[in-house]
């Protein structure tokens, strides 16, 4: 009898023991995202990840959504001390005062961007002329940042966003599909 079982080849970082992480790798990471709320959510989650593993943040994502009102920027921008205290007491998120404050500041910066007539989608994707950059890195060769992430980071910082250093922004660009860094052998590579 012929064995027809095939092993799905993924990027080496995708933890096969974590179904949530595999689903993220298979259906989100490297997939072009143009949804405003998801772009805003991912920007803040990448900032929350600073100093931690992405897997940790991904495992807390549902709690983050609930704690931060579904990533409604207008609500977040108006958070006061009482809501901040509530967030800092929530064990389901990273209870770091600077990261919580950054989400509020980022909501305010995002609303200013919208008031200028731009969307986060149009602002971000203009950096790549609306098309993902497809890289051919070998496992272990991923850069932590690029000249492009340096420029985007500086622009976001200038506009008042926080926790948007170049390394965070490169990870963000990967996550929202501005760059496709799936390994050449990964099954996701061919489909994108």
Secondary structure, 3 states (H helix, E strand, C coil): CCCCCCCCCCCCCCCCCCHHHHHHHHHCCCCCCCCHHHHHHHHHHHHHHCCCCHHHHHHCHHHHHHHCHHHCHHHHHCCCHHHHHHHHCCCCCCCCHHHHHHHHHHHHHHHHHHHCCCCHHHHHHHHHCCCCEECCCCCCCCCCCCHHHHHHHHHHHHCCCCCCCHHHHHHHHHHCCCEECCCCCCHHHHCC
